[in-house]
Amino acid sequence: MSESVLTSTRYGKDLVRVFRVVRGKDFHQVVEYNVTVLLEGDIETSYTVADNSVVVATDSIKNITYYLAKISPHILSPERFALHLGTYLVSKYAHIHRAFVSLEKLRWSRITLSGNVDPHPHSFVRDGDDKQTVEVEVDASAGKDKLSAKVTSGITDLLVLKSTGSAFHGYIHDEYTTLPEVTDRVLSTSVDLAYTFKPISLSPPTDTAKLEFTIPEGFALGSVWDGDAVTIRARNGTLDIFSLDESASVQATLYKMGQRVIAENAGVDSVTYKLPNKHYIPVNMNYIGVDNTANAEVFVPTSAPSGLISATISRK
Ligand SMILES: O=c1[nH]c(=O)c2[nH]c(=O)[nH]c2[nH]1
């Protein structure tokens, strides 16, 4: 026993599902999040000597998440809601020094009815499996009045495919090579990208009971760090490059996507892409005397194994 030592601790609530409606006069706005909240602080004794007096129950962490979803003016912005929740937790509990809030925002887009141009005021459709992601770390270890935060946001599960405009040749040929070189192929990937904003300092709540909280100026709507605007630009830029690039490889296309995110978003320091190469393999029909190679039309979609190409592109 004496040869072991507790070297890190972190705990909290995972998979908190929360939906919020904001009722305006003419329009409703809705958000659905999957939230994870983890805490670090002076909690070692709960592990080492079963001291529960230092434990904010994970059930209470869940309740705080719902309560903030009810009262936070920042609920519609995943970055700002996560910052509010993290800031609240480290401010309320003296012995909690860091809060890690991760959330996924599911797509609910307004329905436009047939024959109408205006979107419906309170009906929505899940128009894609891709999710907006946010990871916020609120750090109070330098003092409760000196809060700082790191914010990483992104997109995951954005499934794309192009039926031409992609080649792959010139790679190493040796005794292990079976892959034929191609000047035209189907390219498909499920885009996962995450961009890191410049670090920010936060104003702690002036009154934790009233939950007054000042959002850092950078994350105000319309600023270069406005999370929703960055997400829309990153999504559109990624889809543009994917469609327009005459792809020499997933690697080369990925790099162009990353350059575009850095160029278009002054508040972003770096962006990491993870792109699985979801292979579509032409079916060999030689056995029946049919050529399905040069202008292949029939493919086997394969989910495994897949290539996995990743890189981080940073501001110089
Ligand atoms: O774009 C690609 N990059 C690779 O590294 C690779 N490797 C492979 O087998 N096919 C591909 N395609």
PDBQT file of the ligand as one rigid body, heavy atoms in Angstrom, charges set to zero:
ROOT
HETATM    1  O1  LIG A 401      -5.356  10.377 -49.172  1.00  0.00    +0.000 OA
HETATM    2  C1  LIG A 401      -4.798   9.320 -48.814  1.00  0.00    +0.000 A 
HETATM    3  N1  LIG A 401      -3.749   9.367 -47.954  1.00  0.00    +0.000 N 
HETATM    4  C2  LIG A 401      -3.083   8.245 -47.528  1.00  0.00    +0.000 A 
HETATM    5  O2  LIG A 401      -2.120   8.349 -46.725  1.00  0.00    +0.000 OA
HETATM    6  C3  LIG A 401      -3.556   7.009 -48.017  1.00  0.00    +0.000 A 
HETATM    7  N2  LIG A 401      -3.162   5.732 -47.805  1.00  0.00    +0.000 N 
HETATM    8  C4  LIG A 401      -3.997   4.927 -48.516  1.00  0.00    +0.000 A 
HETATM    9  O3  LIG A 401      -3.947   3.677 -48.547  1.00  0.00    +0.000 OA
HETATM   10  N3  LIG A 401      -4.914   5.677 -49.214  1.00  0.00    +0.000 N 
HETATM   11  C5  LIG A 401      -4.655   6.982 -48.894  1.00  0.00    +0.000 A 
HETATM   12  N4  LIG A 401      -5.258   8.130 -49.286  1.00  0.00    +0.000 N 
ENDROOT
TORSDOF 0
